[in-house]
């Protein structure tokens, strides 16, 4: 898989990954993994919600035909841990390898 870094964003194939954040957003969610595709336009994120439960969301933004594909669901701690471990592997050997520390802190948060 080809990886490159553009403006503090990791790009792989058609996905653009944003930096993980341990600070809750306006909804109280801690967004640990967030990726966007611009062809087709879709968004995916994973983290810990305001109730401290791991979650995953997906949104198809291209048109109304696939609106039924959109979802937000709770996932298990082990699923989130695996996704975070996958991200640690993905950022390895990139200029964004320091993101690993945030992913590891996310793992610590869900294991508490």
C-alpha positions as CSV (number, residue, x, y, z in Angstrom):
1,X,0.0,0.0,0.0
2,X,1.4,3.4,-1.0
3,X,1.5,6.0,1.8
4,X,2.4,9.6,1.7
5,X,2.0,12.6,4.0
6,X,0.5,15.9,2.8
7,X,0.0,18.8,5.2
8,X,0.0,16.6,8.3
9,X,-2.5,14.2,6.7
10,X,-1.8,10.6,5.9
11,X,-2.9,9.6,2.4
12,X,-3.3,5.9,1.4
13,X,-4.9,5.0,-1.9
14,X,-8.1,7.2,-1.9
15,X,-8.3,7.8,1.9
16,X,-7.1,10.8,3.8
17,X,-6.5,10.3,7.5
18,X,-6.6,13.2,9.9
19,X,-4.6,13.4,13.1
20,X,-6.1,11.6,16.1
21,X,-7.3,13.8,18.9
22,X,-7.7,13.0,22.6
23,X,-9.8,16.2,23.2
24,X,-13.5,15.6,23.0
25,X,-15.3,17.4,20.1
26,X,-18.4,19.5,20.5
27,X,-20.5,16.3,21.0
28,X,-18.2,14.9,23.6
29,X,-16.8,12.3,21.3
30,X,-13.1,11.5,21.3
31,X,-12.3,11.0,17.6
32,X,-9.3,8.6,17.4
33,X,-9.6,7.6,13.7
34,X,-11.0,9.9,11.1
35,X,-10.7,9.3,7.4
36,X,-12.3,10.9,4.3
37,X,-12.5,9.9,0.7
38,X,-13.1,12.4,-2.1
39,X,-14.0,9.9,-4.8
40,X,-16.6,8.9,-3.9
41,X,-17.2,11.4,-1.1
42,X,-17.5,9.4,2.2
43,X,-16.4,9.8,5.8
44,X,-15.6,7.2,8.4
45,X,-14.6,7.7,12.1
46,X,-14.0,5.7,15.1
47,X,-13.5,6.6,18.8
48,X,-15.0,6.9,22.2
49,X,-18.4,8.6,22.6
50,X,-19.5,11.0,25.4
51,X,-20.6,7.9,27.4
52,X,-17.1,6.4,27.2
53,X,-18.4,3.7,24.8
54,X,-16.4,2.8,21.6
55,X,-18.2,3.8,18.4
56,X,-17.9,3.8,14.6
57,X,-19.7,6.0,12.1
58,X,-19.9,6.0,8.4
59,X,-21.4,8.6,6.1
60,X,-21.9,8.4,2.3
61,X,-21.9,12.1,1.2
62,X,-22.0,11.7,-2.6
63,X,-25.8,11.6,-3.2
64,X,-29.0,10.5,-1.7
65,X,-29.0,7.0,-3.4
66,X,-26.8,5.5,-0.7
67,X,-28.1,7.4,2.3
68,X,-29.3,4.0,3.8
69,X,-25.6,3.0,4.0
70,X,-25.0,5.7,6.7
71,X,-24.6,4.3,10.3
72,X,-23.4,5.0,13.8
73,X,-23.0,2.0,16.0
74,X,-21.3,1.0,19.2
75,X,-18.4,-1.4,18.8
76,X,-16.6,-3.6,21.3
77,X,-13.4,-2.5,23.2
78,X,-11.5,-5.2,21.4
79,X,-12.7,-4.0,18.0
80,X,-11.5,-0.4,18.7
81,X,-8.3,-1.7,20.1
82,X,-7.6,-3.7,16.9
83,X,-8.4,-0.6,14.8
84,X,-6.0,1.5,16.8
85,X,-3.3,-1.2,16.5
86,X,-3.9,-1.2,12.8
87,X,-3.4,2.6,12.7
88,X,-0.2,2.2,14.7
89,X,1.1,-0.1,12.0
90,X,-0.2,2.2,9.2
91,X,1.7,5.3,10.4
92,X,4.9,3.3,11.0
93,X,7.8,4.5,8.9
94,X,6.1,7.8,8.1
95,X,6.6,11.4,9.2
96,X,3.5,10.9,11.3
97,X,4.8,8.1,13.4
98,X,4.3,10.3,16.5
99,X,0.5,9.7,16.0
100,X,1.3,6.2,17.4
101,X,1.5,7.8,20.9
102,X,-2.0,9.2,20.6
103,X,-3.3,5.8,19.4
104,X,-1.6,4.1,22.3
105,X,-3.1,6.6,24.7
106,X,-6.5,5.8,23.2
107,X,-5.9,2.1,23.9
108,X,-5.1,3.0,27.5
109,X,-8.3,5.0,27.8
110,X,-10.5,2.2,26.6
111,X,-8.7,-0.4,28.8
112,X,-9.3,1.7,32.0
